[in-house]
Amino acid sequence: MIGDVRDHLDSGWDLLVVMHPPCTRLCNSGVRWLRTAPPGRTLEEMWAELDAGAALFSDCWNAPVERVCVENPVMHRYARERIQNWAKPQTVQPWWFGDPAFKATGLYLRGLPPLVPTKKLMPPARGTDEHKAWSKVHRASPGPDRWKDRSRTYEGIAAAMAAQWSTVAARQMEAAE
């Protein structure tokens, strides 16, 4: 399907995993642009993008679907104030699922259990070259692809979602029959 996800939320889905509304204006790292707009942009544009992002998040979160996961980083208070019926997220790290990286990811879950770590790694000591490598998302240089690198979903987390939540959905559907 191609189009706005909101046009398809009433299509009889039993599981929405994983919705990724743009987090640029919702997350803590972007809150600074709500006080001082970046060059070439206005504060009105920044607040309008915040409102649009919060509306999309709300629509995904409140979709008429029994099991939903919306992924987003830690949100600032202005975003939380705009999102209808939000719940606190489960925060996971890629290294809990076998990927050598730091990137706190919020999973807003409705009708799904929290993910259980599958291949927990031992994080390297702070200040080491290995720790810096694991922190590449946070150390990414400015550039046209920075957003893509920072928004990546790690394979271990995706595999855990598929394995753990598909069986939950199947068991719940069987029990309802």
Chimera marker file (.cmm) of the C-alpha trace (Angstrom):
<marker_set name="trace">
<marker id="1" x="0.000" y="0.000" z="0.000" r="1" g="1" b="0" radius="0.5"/>
<marker id="2" x="1.130" y="3.505" z="-0.705" r="1" g="1" b="0" radius="0.5"/>
<marker id="3" x="-0.367" y="6.545" z="0.957" r="1" g="1" b="0" radius="0.5"/>
<marker id="4" x="-1.159" y="8.073" z="4.280" r="1" g="1" b="0" radius="0.5"/>
<marker id="5" x="-1.395" y="5.340" z="6.922" r="1" g="1" b="0" radius="0.5"/>
<marker id="6" x="-4.445" y="7.082" z="8.381" r="1" g="1" b="0" radius="0.5"/>
<marker id="7" x="-6.375" y="6.136" z="5.249" r="1" g="1" b="0" radius="0.5"/>
<marker id="8" x="-5.858" y="2.446" z="6.116" r="1" g="1" b="0" radius="0.5"/>
<marker id="9" x="-6.259" y="2.279" z="9.905" r="1" g="1" b="0" radius="0.5"/>
<marker id="10" x="-9.896" y="1.126" z="9.641" r="1" g="1" b="0" radius="0.5"/>
<marker id="11" x="-9.023" y="-1.776" z="7.329" r="1" g="1" b="0" radius="0.5"/>
<marker id="12" x="-9.533" y="-4.594" z="9.827" r="1" g="1" b="0" radius="0.5"/>
<marker id="13" x="-5.946" y="-5.004" z="11.031" r="1" g="1" b="0" radius="0.5"/>
<marker id="14" x="-5.365" y="-7.175" z="14.096" r="1" g="1" b="0" radius="0.5"/>
<marker id="15" x="-1.811" y="-5.932" z="14.706" r="1" g="1" b="0" radius="0.5"/>
<marker id="16" x="-0.011" y="-2.675" z="13.901" r="1" g="1" b="0" radius="0.5"/>
<marker id="17" x="3.722" y="-3.190" z="14.356" r="1" g="1" b="0" radius="0.5"/>
<marker id="18" x="5.670" y="-0.955" z="14.180" r="1" g="1" b="0" radius="0.5"/>
<marker id="19" x="4.363" y="2.494" z="13.422" r="1" g="1" b="0" radius="0.5"/>
<marker id="20" x="7.159" y="5.053" z="12.985" r="1" g="1" b="0" radius="0.5"/>
<marker id="21" x="5.704" y="8.567" z="12.958" r="1" g="1" b="0" radius="0.5"/>
<marker id="22" x="8.420" y="11.157" z="12.270" r="1" g="1" b="0" radius="0.5"/>
<marker id="23" x="10.036" y="12.036" z="15.587" r="1" g="1" b="0" radius="0.5"/>
<marker id="24" x="12.008" y="15.107" z="14.517" r="1" g="1" b="0" radius="0.5"/>
<marker id="25" x="9.734" y="17.527" z="16.381" r="1" g="1" b="0" radius="0.5"/>
<marker id="26" x="8.519" y="15.102" z="19.076" r="1" g="1" b="0" radius="0.5"/>
<marker id="27" x="11.795" y="13.955" z="20.644" r="1" g="1" b="0" radius="0.5"/>
<marker id="28" x="13.944" y="15.618" z="23.284" r="1" g="1" b="0" radius="0.5"/>
<marker id="29" x="16.790" y="16.159" z="20.825" r="1" g="1" b="0" radius="0.5"/>
<marker id="30" x="14.561" y="18.390" z="18.684" r="1" g="1" b="0" radius="0.5"/>
<marker id="31" x="12.915" y="20.509" z="21.393" r="1" g="1" b="0" radius="0.5"/>
<marker id="32" x="15.520" y="23.272" z="21.007" r="1" g="1" b="0" radius="0.5"/>
<marker id="33" x="14.059" y="24.170" z="17.593" r="1" g="1" b="0" radius="0.5"/>
<marker id="34" x="10.808" y="25.162" z="19.287" r="1" g="1" b="0" radius="0.5"/>
<marker id="35" x="12.595" y="28.112" z="20.923" r="1" g="1" b="0" radius="0.5"/>
<marker id="36" x="14.991" y="29.130" z="18.164" r="1" g="1" b="0" radius="0.5"/>
<marker id="37" x="14.196" y="27.965" z="14.643" r="1" g="1" b="0" radius="0.5"/>
<marker id="38" x="17.045" y="26.621" z="12.505" r="1" g="1" b="0" radius="0.5"/>
<marker id="39" x="18.353" y="28.855" z="9.707" r="1" g="1" b="0" radius="0.5"/>
<marker id="40" x="15.804" y="29.336" z="6.951" r="1" g="1" b="0" radius="0.5"/>
<marker id="41" x="12.857" y="28.176" z="9.094" r="1" g="1" b="0" radius="0.5"/>
<marker id="42" x="10.376" y="29.936" z="11.354" r="1" g="1" b="0" radius="0.5"/>
<marker id="43" x="9.114" y="29.101" z="14.826" r="1" g="1" b="0" radius="0.5"/>
<marker id="44" x="5.617" y="28.849" z="13.377" r="1" g="1" b="0" radius="0.5"/>
<marker id="45" x="6.831" y="26.103" z="11.019" r="1" g="1" b="0" radius="0.5"/>
<marker id="46" x="8.516" y="24.225" z="13.879" r="1" g="1" b="0" radius="0.5"/>
<marker id="47" x="5.355" y="24.307" z="16.029" r="1" g="1" b="0" radius="0.5"/>
<marker id="48" x="3.193" y="23.320" z="13.037" r="1" g="1" b="0" radius="0.5"/>
<marker id="49" x="5.476" y="20.318" z="12.424" r="1" g="1" b="0" radius="0.5"/>
<marker id="50" x="5.202" y="19.405" z="16.116" r="1" g="1" b="0" radius="0.5"/>
<marker id="51" x="1.401" y="19.541" z="15.891" r="1" g="1" b="0" radius="0.5"/>
<marker id="52" x="1.402" y="17.429" z="12.695" r="1" g="1" b="0" radius="0.5"/>
<marker id="53" x="3.767" y="14.831" z="14.204" r="1" g="1" b="0" radius="0.5"/>
<marker id="54" x="1.726" y="14.610" z="17.403" r="1" g="1" b="0" radius="0.5"/>
<marker id="55" x="-1.494" y="14.229" z="15.401" r="1" g="1" b="0" radius="0.5"/>
<marker id="56" x="-0.004" y="11.374" z="13.347" r="1" g="1" b="0" radius="0.5"/>
<marker id="57" x="1.294" y="9.673" z="16.496" r="1" g="1" b="0" radius="0.5"/>
<marker id="58" x="-2.152" y="10.038" z="18.127" r="1" g="1" b="0" radius="0.5"/>
<marker id="59" x="-3.916" y="8.608" z="15.085" r="1" g="1" b="0" radius="0.5"/>
<marker id="60" x="-1.624" y="5.557" z="15.014" r="1" g="1" b="0" radius="0.5"/>
<marker id="61" x="-1.784" y="5.051" z="18.782" r="1" g="1" b="0" radius="0.5"/>
<marker id="62" x="-5.568" y="5.383" z="18.906" r="1" g="1" b="0" radius="0.5"/>
<marker id="63" x="-6.255" y="3.308" z="15.783" r="1" g="1" b="0" radius="0.5"/>
<marker id="64" x="-9.154" y="0.839" z="16.066" r="1" g="1" b="0" radius="0.5"/>
<marker id="65" x="-6.716" y="-2.067" z="16.277" r="1" g="1" b="0" radius="0.5"/>
<marker id="66" x="-6.341" y="-4.437" z="19.225" r="1" g="1" b="0" radius="0.5"/>
<marker id="67" x="-2.526" y="-4.640" z="19.259" r="1" g="1" b="0" radius="0.5"/>
<marker id="68" x="-0.382" y="-1.587" z="18.488" r="1" g="1" b="0" radius="0.5"/>
<marker id="69" x="3.275" y="-0.620" z="18.789" r="1" g="1" b="0" radius="0.5"/>
<marker id="70" x="4.313" y="2.945" z="17.998" r="1" g="1" b="0" radius="0.5"/>
<marker id="71" x="8.063" y="3.531" z="18.061" r="1" g="1" b="0" radius="0.5"/>
<marker id="72" x="9.503" y="6.903" z="19.022" r="1" g="1" b="0" radius="0.5"/>
<marker id="73" x="12.374" y="8.203" z="21.135" r="1" g="1" b="0" radius="0.5"/>
<marker id="74" x="11.917" y="9.920" z="24.482" r="1" g="1" b="0" radius="0.5"/>
<marker id="75" x="9.441" y="12.746" z="23.942" r="1" g="1" b="0" radius="0.5"/>
<marker id="76" x="9.515" y="16.253" z="25.341" r="1" g="1" b="0" radius="0.5"/>
<marker id="77" x="6.578" y="17.631" z="27.304" r="1" g="1" b="0" radius="0.5"/>
<marker id="78" x="5.145" y="19.676" z="24.427" r="1" g="1" b="0" radius="0.5"/>
<marker id="79" x="4.739" y="16.501" z="22.387" r="1" g="1" b="0" radius="0.5"/>
<marker id="80" x="3.263" y="14.528" z="25.292" r="1" g="1" b="0" radius="0.5"/>
<marker id="81" x="0.753" y="17.329" z="25.920" r="1" g="1" b="0" radius="0.5"/>
<marker id="82" x="-0.525" y="17.012" z="22.317" r="1" g="1" b="0" radius="0.5"/>
<marker id="83" x="-0.802" y="13.227" z="22.081" r="1" g="1" b="0" radius="0.5"/>
<marker id="84" x="-4.177" y="11.791" z="22.997" r="1" g="1" b="0" radius="0.5"/>
<marker id="85" x="-4.294" y="8.896" z="25.464" r="1" g="1" b="0" radius="0.5"/>
<marker id="86" x="-0.570" y="8.162" z="25.279" r="1" g="1" b="0" radius="0.5"/>
<marker id="87" x="1.038" y="5.708" z="27.679" r="1" g="1" b="0" radius="0.5"/>
<marker id="88" x="4.578" y="5.525" z="28.987" r="1" g="1" b="0" radius="0.5"/>
<marker id="89" x="6.808" y="3.542" z="26.641" r="1" g="1" b="0" radius="0.5"/>
<marker id="90" x="8.961" y="0.525" z="27.202" r="1" g="1" b="0" radius="0.5"/>
<marker id="91" x="12.501" y="1.737" z="26.510" r="1" g="1" b="0" radius="0.5"/>
<marker id="92" x="14.791" y="-0.795" z="24.841" r="1" g="1" b="0" radius="0.5"/>
<marker id="93" x="18.402" y="-0.730" z="23.652" r="1" g="1" b="0" radius="0.5"/>
<marker id="94" x="19.817" y="-2.490" z="20.559" r="1" g="1" b="0" radius="0.5"/>
<marker id="95" x="22.488" y="-4.176" z="22.695" r="1" g="1" b="0" radius="0.5"/>
<marker id="96" x="19.723" y="-6.061" z="24.568" r="1" g="1" b="0" radius="0.5"/>
<marker id="97" x="19.034" y="-7.860" z="21.279" r="1" g="1" b="0" radius="0.5"/>
<marker id="98" x="22.567" y="-8.547" z="20.006" r="1" g="1" b="0" radius="0.5"/>
<marker id="99" x="23.347" y="-5.311" z="18.142" r="1" g="1" b="0" radius="0.5"/>
<marker id="100" x="26.454" y="-3.490" z="19.448" r="1" g="1" b="0" radius="0.5"/>
<marker id="101" x="24.895" y="-0.026" z="19.674" r="1" g="1" b="0" radius="0.5"/>
<marker id="102" x="23.396" y="2.509" z="22.050" r="1" g="1" b="0" radius="0.5"/>
<marker id="103" x="20.058" y="3.997" z="20.995" r="1" g="1" b="0" radius="0.5"/>
<marker id="104" x="17.266" y="4.247" z="23.527" r="1" g="1" b="0" radius="0.5"/>
<marker id="105" x="14.062" y="3.432" z="21.663" r="1" g="1" b="0" radius="0.5"/>
<marker id="106" x="10.603" y="3.959" z="23.113" r="1" g="1" b="0" radius="0.5"/>
<marker id="107" x="7.996" y="1.336" z="22.275" r="1" g="1" b="0" radius="0.5"/>
<marker id="108" x="4.494" y="2.570" z="23.032" r="1" g="1" b="0" radius="0.5"/>
<marker id="109" x="2.573" y="-0.684" z="23.473" r="1" g="1" b="0" radius="0.5"/>
<marker id="110" x="-1.159" y="-1.339" z="23.548" r="1" g="1" b="0" radius="0.5"/>
<marker id="111" x="-2.369" y="-4.950" z="23.670" r="1" g="1" b="0" radius="0.5"/>
<marker id="112" x="1.199" y="-6.257" z="23.429" r="1" g="1" b="0" radius="0.5"/>
<marker id="113" x="3.591" y="-7.376" z="26.175" r="1" g="1" b="0" radius="0.5"/>
<marker id="114" x="6.953" y="-5.677" z="26.646" r="1" g="1" b="0" radius="0.5"/>
<marker id="115" x="9.756" y="-7.111" z="24.542" r="1" g="1" b="0" radius="0.5"/>
<marker id="116" x="12.009" y="-9.551" z="26.349" r="1" g="1" b="0" radius="0.5"/>
<marker id="117" x="15.759" y="-9.156" z="25.662" r="1" g="1" b="0" radius="0.5"/>
<marker id="118" x="17.085" y="-12.002" z="23.529" r="1" g="1" b="0" radius="0.5"/>
<marker id="119" x="20.869" y="-11.665" z="23.135" r="1" g="1" b="0" radius="0.5"/>
<marker id="120" x="22.049" y="-9.165" z="25.737" r="1" g="1" b="0" radius="0.5"/>
<marker id="121" x="25.587" y="-7.931" z="25.169" r="1" g="1" b="0" radius="0.5"/>
<marker id="122" x="27.940" y="-6.419" z="27.731" r="1" g="1" b="0" radius="0.5"/>
<marker id="123" x="28.317" y="-2.691" z="26.977" r="1" g="1" b="0" radius="0.5"/>
<marker id="124" x="31.905" y="-1.440" z="26.662" r="1" g="1" b="0" radius="0.5"/>
<marker id="125" x="33.440" y="0.891" z="29.228" r="1" g="1" b="0" radius="0.5"/>
<marker id="126" x="32.836" y="4.625" z="28.762" r="1" g="1" b="0" radius="0.5"/>
<marker id="127" x="35.591" y="6.509" z="26.996" r="1" g="1" b="0" radius="0.5"/>
<marker id="128" x="36.888" y="3.500" z="25.064" r="1" g="1" b="0" radius="0.5"/>
<marker id="129" x="37.019" y="3.333" z="21.276" r="1" g="1" b="0" radius="0.5"/>
<marker id="130" x="34.490" y="0.502" z="21.400" r="1" g="1" b="0" radius="0.5"/>
<marker id="131" x="32.074" y="2.674" z="23.426" r="1" g="1" b="0" radius="0.5"/>
<marker id="132" x="32.474" y="5.440" z="20.844" r="1" g="1" b="0" radius="0.5"/>
<marker id="133" x="31.685" y="2.937" z="18.068" r="1" g="1" b="0" radius="0.5"/>
<marker id="134" x="28.560" y="1.787" z="19.913" r="1" g="1" b="0" radius="0.5"/>
<marker id="135" x="27.556" y="5.480" z="20.178" r="1" g="1" b="0" radius="0.5"/>
<marker id="136" x="27.737" y="6.149" z="16.436" r="1" g="1" b="0" radius="0.5"/>
<marker id="137" x="24.067" y="7.191" z="16.253" r="1" g="1" b="0" radius="0.5"/>
<marker id="138" x="24.699" y="9.992" z="18.741" r="1" g="1" b="0" radius="0.5"/>
<marker id="139" x="28.020" y="10.953" z="17.186" r="1" g="1" b="0" radius="0.5"/>
<marker id="140" x="26.758" y="11.135" z="13.597" r="1" g="1" b="0" radius="0.5"/>
<marker id="141" x="28.079" y="14.105" z="11.656" r="1" g="1" b="0" radius="0.5"/>
<marker id="142" x="25.611" y="16.571" z="10.187" r="1" g="1" b="0" radius="0.5"/>
<marker id="143" x="24.680" y="15.727" z="6.625" r="1" g="1" b="0" radius="0.5"/>
<marker id="144" x="21.865" y="14.736" z="4.291" r="1" g="1" b="0" radius="0.5"/>
<marker id="145" x="21.655" y="11.119" z="5.545" r="1" g="1" b="0" radius="0.5"/>
<marker id="146" x="22.012" y="11.805" z="9.279" r="1" g="1" b="0" radius="0.5"/>
<marker id="147" x="18.254" y="11.480" z="9.830" r="1" g="1" b="0" radius="0.5"/>
<marker id="148" x="18.282" y="8.069" z="8.146" r="1" g="1" b="0" radius="0.5"/>
<marker id="149" x="21.143" y="6.778" z="10.285" r="1" g="1" b="0" radius="0.5"/>
<marker id="150" x="19.523" y="8.084" z="13.480" r="1" g="1" b="0" radius="0.5"/>
<marker id="151" x="16.093" y="6.596" z="12.695" r="1" g="1" b="0" radius="0.5"/>
<marker id="152" x="17.323" y="3.090" z="11.887" r="1" g="1" b="0" radius="0.5"/>
<marker id="153" x="15.598" y="0.108" z="13.510" r="1" g="1" b="0" radius="0.5"/>
<marker id="154" x="18.155" y="-2.490" z="14.508" r="1" g="1" b="0" radius="0.5"/>
<marker id="155" x="17.762" y="-6.058" z="13.244" r="1" g="1" b="0" radius="0.5"/>
<marker id="156" x="17.818" y="-7.669" z="16.687" r="1" g="1" b="0" radius="0.5"/>
<marker id="157" x="14.927" y="-5.536" z="17.928" r="1" g="1" b="0" radius="0.5"/>
<marker id="158" x="12.939" y="-6.158" z="14.734" r="1" g="1" b="0" radius="0.5"/>
<marker id="159" x="13.536" y="-9.918" z="14.985" r="1" g="1" b="0" radius="0.5"/>
<marker id="160" x="12.405" y="-9.944" z="18.631" r="1" g="1" b="0" radius="0.5"/>
<marker id="161" x="9.247" y="-8.038" z="17.713" r="1" g="1" b="0" radius="0.5"/>
<marker id="162" x="8.430" y="-10.487" z="14.934" r="1" g="1" b="0" radius="0.5"/>
<marker id="163" x="9.126" y="-13.581" z="17.018" r="1" g="1" b="0" radius="0.5"/>
<marker id="164" x="7.522" y="-12.474" z="20.273" r="1" g="1" b="0" radius="0.5"/>
<marker id="165" x="4.536" y="-10.473" z="19.092" r="1" g="1" b="0" radius="0.5"/>
<marker id="166" x="3.424" y="-12.706" z="16.222" r="1" g="1" b="0" radius="0.5"/>
<marker id="167" x="3.009" y="-15.597" z="18.636" r="1" g="1" b="0" radius="0.5"/>
<marker id="168" x="1.155" y="-13.381" z="21.135" r="1" g="1" b="0" radius="0.5"/>
<marker id="169" x="-1.261" y="-12.226" z="18.443" r="1" g="1" b="0" radius="0.5"/>
<marker id="170" x="-1.795" y="-15.800" z="17.226" r="1" g="1" b="0" radius="0.5"/>
<marker id="171" x="-2.473" y="-17.085" z="20.769" r="1" g="1" b="0" radius="0.5"/>
<marker id="172" x="-4.893" y="-14.219" z="21.510" r="1" g="1" b="0" radius="0.5"/>
<marker id="173" x="-6.774" y="-14.817" z="18.258" r="1" g="1" b="0" radius="0.5"/>
<marker id="174" x="-7.020" y="-18.584" z="18.934" r="1" g="1" b="0" radius="0.5"/>
<marker id="175" x="-8.314" y="-17.951" z="22.473" r="1" g="1" b="0" radius="0.5"/>
<marker id="176" x="-11.008" y="-15.631" z="21.110" r="1" g="1" b="0" radius="0.5"/>
<marker id="177" x="-12.363" y="-18.326" z="18.725" r="1" g="1" b="0" radius="0.5"/>
<link id1="1" id2="2" r="1" g="1" b="0" radius="0.2"/>
<link id1="2" id2="3" r="1" g="1" b="0" radius="0.2"/>
<link id1="3" id2="4" r="1" g="1" b="0" radius="0.2"/>
<link id1="4" id2="5" r="1" g="1" b="0" radius="0.2"/>
<link id1="5" id2="6" r="1" g="1" b="0" radius="0.2"/>
<link id1="6" id2="7" r="1" g="1" b="0" radius="0.2"/>
<link id1="7" id2="8" r="1" g="1" b="0" radius="0.2"/>
<link id1="8" id2="9" r="1" g="1" b="0" radius="0.2"/>
<link id1="9" id2="10" r="1" g="1" b="0" radius="0.2"/>
<link id1="10" id2="11" r="1" g="1" b="0" radius="0.2"/>
<link id1="11" id2="12" r="1" g="1" b="0" radius="0.2"/>
<link id1="12" id2="13" r="1" g="1" b="0" radius="0.2"/>
<link id1="13" id2="14" r="1" g="1" b="0" radius="0.2"/>
<link id1="14" id2="15" r="1" g="1" b="0" radius="0.2"/>
<link id1="15" id2="16" r="1" g="1" b="0" radius="0.2"/>
<link id1="16" id2="17" r="1" g="1" b="0" radius="0.2"/>
<link id1="17" id2="18" r="1" g="1" b="0" radius="0.2"/>
<link id1="18" id2="19" r="1" g="1" b="0" radius="0.2"/>
<link id1="19" id2="20" r="1" g="1" b="0" radius="0.2"/>
<link id1="20" id2="21" r="1" g="1" b="0" radius="0.2"/>
<link id1="21" id2="22" r="1" g="1" b="0" radius="0.2"/>
<link id1="22" id2="23" r="1" g="1" b="0" radius="0.2"/>
<link id1="23" id2="24" r="1" g="1" b="0" radius="0.2"/>
<link id1="24" id2="25" r="1" g="1" b="0" radius="0.2"/>
<link id1="25" id2="26" r="1" g="1" b="0" radius="0.2"/>
<link id1="26" id2="27" r="1" g="1" b="0" radius="0.2"/>
<link id1="27" id2="28" r="1" g="1" b="0" radius="0.2"/>
<link id1="28" id2="29" r="1" g="1" b="0" radius="0.2"/>
<link id1="29" id2="30" r="1" g="1" b="0" radius="0.2"/>
<link id1="30" id2="31" r="1" g="1" b="0" radius="0.2"/>
<link id1="31" id2="32" r="1" g="1" b="0" radius="0.2"/>
<link id1="32" id2="33" r="1" g="1" b="0" radius="0.2"/>
<link id1="33" id2="34" r="1" g="1" b="0" radius="0.2"/>
<link id1="34" id2="35" r="1" g="1" b="0" radius="0.2"/>
<link id1="35" id2="36" r="1" g="1" b="0" radius="0.2"/>
<link id1="36" id2="37" r="1" g="1" b="0" radius="0.2"/>
<link id1="37" id2="38" r="1" g="1" b="0" radius="0.2"/>
<link id1="38" id2="39" r="1" g="1" b="0" radius="0.2"/>
<link id1="39" id2="40" r="1" g="1" b="0" radius="0.2"/>
<link id1="40" id2="41" r="1" g="1" b="0" radius="0.2"/>
<link id1="41" id2="42" r="1" g="1" b="0" radius="0.2"/>
<link id1="42" id2="43" r="1" g="1" b="0" radius="0.2"/>
<link id1="43" id2="44" r="1" g="1" b="0" radius="0.2"/>
<link id1="44" id2="45" r="1" g="1" b="0" radius="0.2"/>
<link id1="45" id2="46" r="1" g="1" b="0" radius="0.2"/>
<link id1="46" id2="47" r="1" g="1" b="0" radius="0.2"/>
<link id1="47" id2="48" r="1" g="1" b="0" radius="0.2"/>
<link id1="48" id2="49" r="1" g="1" b="0" radius="0.2"/>
<link id1="49" id2="50" r="1" g="1" b="0" radius="0.2"/>
<link id1="50" id2="51" r="1" g="1" b="0" radius="0.2"/>
<link id1="51" id2="52" r="1" g="1" b="0" radius="0.2"/>
<link id1="52" id2="53" r="1" g="1" b="0" radius="0.2"/>
<link id1="53" id2="54" r="1" g="1" b="0" radius="0.2"/>
<link id1="54" id2="55" r="1" g="1" b="0" radius="0.2"/>
<link id1="55" id2="56" r="1" g="1" b="0" radius="0.2"/>
<link id1="56" id2="57" r="1" g="1" b="0" radius="0.2"/>
<link id1="57" id2="58" r="1" g="1" b="0" radius="0.2"/>
<link id1="58" id2="59" r="1" g="1" b="0" radius="0.2"/>
<link id1="59" id2="60" r="1" g="1" b="0" radius="0.2"/>
<link id1="60" id2="61" r="1" g="1" b="0" radius="0.2"/>
<link id1="61" id2="62" r="1" g="1" b="0" radius="0.2"/>
<link id1="62" id2="63" r="1" g="1" b="0" radius="0.2"/>
<link id1="63" id2="64" r="1" g="1" b="0" radius="0.2"/>
<link id1="64" id2="65" r="1" g="1" b="0" radius="0.2"/>
<link id1="65" id2="66" r="1" g="1" b="0" radius="0.2"/>
<link id1="66" id2="67" r="1" g="1" b="0" radius="0.2"/>
<link id1="67" id2="68" r="1" g="1" b="0" radius="0.2"/>
<link id1="68" id2="69" r="1" g="1" b="0" radius="0.2"/>
<link id1="69" id2="70" r="1" g="1" b="0" radius="0.2"/>
<link id1="70" id2="71" r="1" g="1" b="0" radius="0.2"/>
<link id1="71" id2="72" r="1" g="1" b="0" radius="0.2"/>
<link id1="72" id2="73" r="1" g="1" b="0" radius="0.2"/>
<link id1="73" id2="74" r="1" g="1" b="0" radius="0.2"/>
<link id1="74" id2="75" r="1" g="1" b="0" radius="0.2"/>
<link id1="75" id2="76" r="1" g="1" b="0" radius="0.2"/>
<link id1="76" id2="77" r="1" g="1" b="0" radius="0.2"/>
<link id1="77" id2="78" r="1" g="1" b="0" radius="0.2"/>
<link id1="78" id2="79" r="1" g="1" b="0" radius="0.2"/>
<link id1="79" id2="80" r="1" g="1" b="0" radius="0.2"/>
<link id1="80" id2="81" r="1" g="1" b="0" radius="0.2"/>
<link id1="81" id2="82" r="1" g="1" b="0" radius="0.2"/>
<link id1="82" id2="83" r="1" g="1" b="0" radius="0.2"/>
<link id1="83" id2="84" r="1" g="1" b="0" radius="0.2"/>
<link id1="84" id2="85" r="1" g="1" b="0" radius="0.2"/>
<link id1="85" id2="86" r="1" g="1" b="0" radius="0.2"/>
<link id1="86" id2="87" r="1" g="1" b="0" radius="0.2"/>
<link id1="87" id2="88" r="1" g="1" b="0" radius="0.2"/>
<link id1="88" id2="89" r="1" g="1" b="0" radius="0.2"/>
<link id1="89" id2="90" r="1" g="1" b="0" radius="0.2"/>
<link id1="90" id2="91" r="1" g="1" b="0" radius="0.2"/>
<link id1="91" id2="92" r="1" g="1" b="0" radius="0.2"/>
<link id1="92" id2="93" r="1" g="1" b="0" radius="0.2"/>
<link id1="93" id2="94" r="1" g="1" b="0" radius="0.2"/>
<link id1="94" id2="95" r="1" g="1" b="0" radius="0.2"/>
<link id1="95" id2="96" r="1" g="1" b="0" radius="0.2"/>
<link id1="96" id2="97" r="1" g="1" b="0" radius="0.2"/>
<link id1="97" id2="98" r="1" g="1" b="0" radius="0.2"/>
<link id1="98" id2="99" r="1" g="1" b="0" radius="0.2"/>
<link id1="99" id2="100" r="1" g="1" b="0" radius="0.2"/>
<link id1="100" id2="101" r="1" g="1" b="0" radius="0.2"/>
<link id1="101" id2="102" r="1" g="1" b="0" radius="0.2"/>
<link id1="102" id2="103" r="1" g="1" b="0" radius="0.2"/>
<link id1="103" id2="104" r="1" g="1" b="0" radius="0.2"/>
<link id1="104" id2="105" r="1" g="1" b="0" radius="0.2"/>
<link id1="105" id2="106" r="1" g="1" b="0" radius="0.2"/>
<link id1="106" id2="107" r="1" g="1" b="0" radius="0.2"/>
<link id1="107" id2="108" r="1" g="1" b="0" radius="0.2"/>
<link id1="108" id2="109" r="1" g="1" b="0" radius="0.2"/>
<link id1="109" id2="110" r="1" g="1" b="0" radius="0.2"/>
<link id1="110" id2="111" r="1" g="1" b="0" radius="0.2"/>
<link id1="111" id2="112" r="1" g="1" b="0" radius="0.2"/>
<link id1="112" id2="113" r="1" g="1" b="0" radius="0.2"/>
<link id1="113" id2="114" r="1" g="1" b="0" radius="0.2"/>
<link id1="114" id2="115" r="1" g="1" b="0" radius="0.2"/>
<link id1="115" id2="116" r="1" g="1" b="0" radius="0.2"/>
<link id1="116" id2="117" r="1" g="1" b="0" radius="0.2"/>
<link id1="117" id2="118" r="1" g="1" b="0" radius="0.2"/>
<link id1="118" id2="119" r="1" g="1" b="0" radius="0.2"/>
<link id1="119" id2="120" r="1" g="1" b="0" radius="0.2"/>
<link id1="120" id2="121" r="1" g="1" b="0" radius="0.2"/>
<link id1="121" id2="122" r="1" g="1" b="0" radius="0.2"/>
<link id1="122" id2="123" r="1" g="1" b="0" radius="0.2"/>
<link id1="123" id2="124" r="1" g="1" b="0" radius="0.2"/>
<link id1="124" id2="125" r="1" g="1" b="0" radius="0.2"/>
<link id1="125" id2="126" r="1" g="1" b="0" radius="0.2"/>
<link id1="126" id2="127" r="1" g="1" b="0" radius="0.2"/>
<link id1="127" id2="128" r="1" g="1" b="0" radius="0.2"/>
<link id1="128" id2="129" r="1" g="1" b="0" radius="0.2"/>
<link id1="129" id2="130" r="1" g="1" b="0" radius="0.2"/>
<link id1="130" id2="131" r="1" g="1" b="0" radius="0.2"/>
<link id1="131" id2="132" r="1" g="1" b="0" radius="0.2"/>
<link id1="132" id2="133" r="1" g="1" b="0" radius="0.2"/>
<link id1="133" id2="134" r="1" g="1" b="0" radius="0.2"/>
<link id1="134" id2="135" r="1" g="1" b="0" radius="0.2"/>
<link id1="135" id2="136" r="1" g="1" b="0" radius="0.2"/>
<link id1="136" id2="137" r="1" g="1" b="0" radius="0.2"/>
<link id1="137" id2="138" r="1" g="1" b="0" radius="0.2"/>
<link id1="138" id2="139" r="1" g="1" b="0" radius="0.2"/>
<link id1="139" id2="140" r="1" g="1" b="0" radius="0.2"/>
<link id1="140" id2="141" r="1" g="1" b="0" radius="0.2"/>
<link id1="141" id2="142" r="1" g="1" b="0" radius="0.2"/>
<link id1="142" id2="143" r="1" g="1" b="0" radius="0.2"/>
<link id1="143" id2="144" r="1" g="1" b="0" radius="0.2"/>
<link id1="144" id2="145" r="1" g="1" b="0" radius="0.2"/>
<link id1="145" id2="146" r="1" g="1" b="0" radius="0.2"/>
<link id1="146" id2="147" r="1" g="1" b="0" radius="0.2"/>
<link id1="147" id2="148" r="1" g="1" b="0" radius="0.2"/>
<link id1="148" id2="149" r="1" g="1" b="0" radius="0.2"/>
<link id1="149" id2="150" r="1" g="1" b="0" radius="0.2"/>
<link id1="150" id2="151" r="1" g="1" b="0" radius="0.2"/>
<link id1="151" id2="152" r="1" g="1" b="0" radius="0.2"/>
<link id1="152" id2="153" r="1" g="1" b="0" radius="0.2"/>
<link id1="153" id2="154" r="1" g="1" b="0" radius="0.2"/>
<link id1="154" id2="155" r="1" g="1" b="0" radius="0.2"/>
<link id1="155" id2="156" r="1" g="1" b="0" radius="0.2"/>
<link id1="156" id2="157" r="1" g="1" b="0" radius="0.2"/>
<link id1="157" id2="158" r="1" g="1" b="0" radius="0.2"/>
<link id1="158" id2="159" r="1" g="1" b="0" radius="0.2"/>
<link id1="159" id2="160" r="1" g="1" b="0" radius="0.2"/>
<link id1="160" id2="161" r="1" g="1" b="0" radius="0.2"/>
<link id1="161" id2="162" r="1" g="1" b="0" radius="0.2"/>
<link id1="162" id2="163" r="1" g="1" b="0" radius="0.2"/>
<link id1="163" id2="164" r="1" g="1" b="0" radius="0.2"/>
<link id1="164" id2="165" r="1" g="1" b="0" radius="0.2"/>
<link id1="165" id2="166" r="1" g="1" b="0" radius="0.2"/>
<link id1="166" id2="167" r="1" g="1" b="0" radius="0.2"/>
<link id1="167" id2="168" r="1" g="1" b="0" radius="0.2"/>
<link id1="168" id2="169" r="1" g="1" b="0" radius="0.2"/>
<link id1="169" id2="170" r="1" g="1" b="0" radius="0.2"/>
<link id1="170" id2="171" r="1" g="1" b="0" radius="0.2"/>
<link id1="171" id2="172" r="1" g="1" b="0" radius="0.2"/>
<link id1="172" id2="173" r="1" g="1" b="0" radius="0.2"/>
<link id1="173" id2="174" r="1" g="1" b="0" radius="0.2"/>
<link id1="174" id2="175" r="1" g="1" b="0" radius="0.2"/>
<link id1="175" id2="176" r="1" g="1" b="0" radius="0.2"/>
<link id1="176" id2="177" r="1" g="1" b="0" radius="0.2"/>
</marker_set>
